[in-house]
Amino acid sequence: MSKQEMFPDSESRGVLINISSIAATEGIRGYVSYSASKGAILGMAMPMARDLGRFGIRVMTVQPGLFPLTNMGKLTPLETHKLSEWTVALKRLGDAKDIAHSIQFCIENDYMTGVGLRVDGGVVAAMF
């Protein structure tokens, strides 16, 4: 990526977008290894952004909340989904378009790098 040409009318070669989870910062009871692995992904964003910025490469991390249509979401008990809807400020769980919009935002905002972007509807931390 660092060897490709800059985009026309830009000083950018692109953006790396990693998918983490709100578990990276909130932690989920009973999911220590999951939370730790998502924290590691989030923790890579800033050092990678610093290392790659000189090449015109940005690094972003999208942190979804609970999305029922993912494989992990399908394994989550229905009671948890109902509790999640109650604890989410927007009173609904996310869907694929919510993630797609956040990724589009990361691509289009060429002055953001090293950032974790929560896409969770304003979930209440006490849920976890």
Secondary structure by P-SEA (a helix, b strand, c coil): cccccccccccccbbbbbbbcccccccccccaaaaaaaaaaaaaaaaaaaacccccbbbbbbbbcccccccccccccaaaaaaaaaaccccccccaaaaaaaaaaaaaccccccbbbbcccccccccc
